[in-house]
């Protein structure tokens, strides 16, 4: 896992792309409460990935765990938003699949950090 900065991490790139998708998908939504929560959760995923890179490996692993939590939060909100028709079913499915993939990537990165010195 050699990287110069967080911008090199595929998981960060994928999380940023997802955050943009969430913003675009919710652009016309008038449900400001759920919209705000979903946008915040989406941004939190990428932000925690980035912030963790500037810490020790142990702290980075903790930030990746927080990012996975935000990803699960966003996935839950996507299910709800889809069921109440705030977002189209296809958008809901996309968010669900992307958050699952991001969590798998984050988990693998966390495991790789456990055997590395700070």
Phi and psi in degrees as a GROMACS rama.xvg file:
@    title "Ramachandran Plot"
@    xaxis  label "Phi"
@    yaxis  label "Psi"
@TYPE xy
-98.2955  125.947  UNK-2
-149.619  150.483  UNK-3
-88.3411  -37.8286  UNK-4
-153.158  170.211  UNK-5
-59.6598  -26.5206  UNK-6
-63.031  -17.4279  UNK-7
-81.8393  -16.3405  UNK-8
-79.5042  125.891  UNK-9
-62.6511  -35.6034  UNK-10
-65.3256  -36.9441  UNK-11
-67.1686  -44.2087  UNK-12
-59.1681  -45.152  UNK-13
-64.8803  -40.2189  UNK-14
-65.9982  -39.0721  UNK-15
-64.8895  -43.401  UNK-16
-60.6615  -40.7471  UNK-17
-65.417  -41.9361  UNK-18
-60.1983  -42.0385  UNK-19
-63.4426  -42.2159  UNK-20
-60.2419  -43.9184  UNK-21
-62.1788  -46.8015  UNK-22
-59.0156  -46.1435  UNK-23
-64.6738  -41.5161  UNK-24
-64.3983  -36.4255  UNK-25
-95.254  4.5505  UNK-26
-52.5135  -40.1026  UNK-27
-94.8351  -1.505  UNK-28
-66.5374  138.704  UNK-29
-104.979  2.98491  UNK-30
-87.1149  84.4355  UNK-31
-67.4311  -29.0805  UNK-32
-66.9471  -55.5128  UNK-33
-67.2359  -39.1168  UNK-34
-57.1135  -48.5344  UNK-35
-62.2315  -44.1364  UNK-36
-63.0697  -42.8593  UNK-37
-66.1445  -41.2381  UNK-38
-65.8167  -42.2205  UNK-39
-64.0229  -42.7919  UNK-40
-63.4809  -42.2878  UNK-41
-63.2054  -44.3311  UNK-42
-66.8465  -35.8866  UNK-43
-61.7659  -34.928  UNK-44
-60.0495  -54.9056  UNK-45
-65.0489  -40.7616  UNK-46
-63.4621  -42.2678  UNK-47
-68.434  -34.9713  UNK-48
-60.7941  -44.7057  UNK-49
-67.3224  -48.4454  UNK-50
-61.0603  -37.9486  UNK-51
-62.6042  -29.0337  UNK-52
-66.3408  -20.1341  UNK-53
-93.2082  11.0369  UNK-54
-117.281  -176.3  UNK-55
-69.2689  165.499  UNK-56
-59.7788  -38.2022  UNK-57
-63.5236  -45.3878  UNK-58
-66.4883  -39.183  UNK-59
-58.3608  -43.6806  UNK-60
-60.5605  -38.8812  UNK-61
-65.8356  -42.1627  UNK-62
-65.9062  -34.5279  UNK-63
-65.3231  -36.6274  UNK-64
-64.8233  -41.7422  UNK-65
-63.1594  -41.3378  UNK-66
-62.0208  -39.6399  UNK-67
-64.0943  -36.3683  UNK-68
-64.5673  -42.9325  UNK-69
-64.2308  -35.3429  UNK-70
-65.4912  -42.3146  UNK-71
-65.7874  -37.0609  UNK-72
-61.792  -47.5025  UNK-73
-62.7868  -39.7134  UNK-74
-61.6737  -43.4144  UNK-75
-61.2678  -45.1995  UNK-76
-64.7829  -35.1158  UNK-77
-64.9892  -42.6302  UNK-78
-57.678  -46.5269  UNK-79
-64.5069  -48.0155  UNK-80
-60.2642  -36.6655  UNK-81
-67.7765  -43.0376  UNK-82
-66.7687  -33.3941  UNK-83
-97.9441  12.0777  UNK-84
67.1235  28.3116  UNK-85
-77.5811  -32.5333  UNK-86
-127.028  153.282  UNK-87
-65.1184  154.027  UNK-88
-56.0465  -41.3851  UNK-89
-63.6982  -37.8223  UNK-90
-66.2697  -41.9583  UNK-91
-59.5741  -47.1027  UNK-92
-61.8569  -38.9792  UNK-93
-63.7044  -46.4296  UNK-94
-62.098  -43.4858  UNK-95
-59.7759  -49.1799  UNK-96
-64.8942  -41.5269  UNK-97
-65.4259  -41.6671  UNK-98
-66.2981  -36.0163  UNK-99
-64.5418  -42.8663  UNK-100
-67.0552  -41.9215  UNK-101
-60.3084  -41.6231  UNK-102
-65.2602  -38.5951  UNK-103
-63.2927  -42.899  UNK-104
-64.805  -43.0741  UNK-105
-64.4259  -40.329  UNK-106
-63.3411  -44.2933  UNK-107
-62.6776  -40.2991  UNK-108
-65.6484  -40.4492  UNK-109
-59.579  -45.7818  UNK-110
-61.6808  -39.0492  UNK-111
-67.9658  -25.2346  UNK-112
-76.9835  -24.6076  UNK-113
-64.5086  -26.7619  UNK-114
-103.974  10.1581  UNK-115
-106.262  141.171  UNK-116
-72.0327  158.481  UNK-117
